[in-house]
Each structure stands twice: as structure tokens, then as C-alpha cells.
Amino acid sequence: MTTLEFFKLLSDETRLLSLLLIIAEGELCVCELMQALDESQLRCQDTWLK
């Protein structure tokens, strides 16, 4: 992965906030991310599948 690809991944707000939450809290399930980010399950899961 190039530096550009890495920063492009972090340009997605939901992905960045999810990553920051996981770093702060440790392992989280999708339902916990959904609640913390006020996002749907599909959005939380789809964010990491790209």
C-alpha cells in the first residue's frame, strides 16, 4: 500500500472515526460502532469492505 492509498482510505469520515474508536476502545463489534457513530449496519460494514 502506498502512502497515497493509505491516506485515501482515511479520507472516508466513517472509516476514520471507526478506526479512532477502535484504537481508543480496543476491539469493537459492528453494533457498537453503529451506536457510537449513529450509522446503519450496512454503512459500518460497507466502510471496511472497500
Secondary structure as GFF3:
##gff-version 3
##sequence-region A 1 50
A	DSSP	alpha_helix	3	10	.	.	.	ID=ss1
A	DSSP	alpha_helix	13	25	.	.	.	ID=ss2
A	DSSP	alpha_helix	30	37	.	.	.	ID=ss3
A	DSSP	alpha_helix	41	49	.	.	.	ID=ss4
###
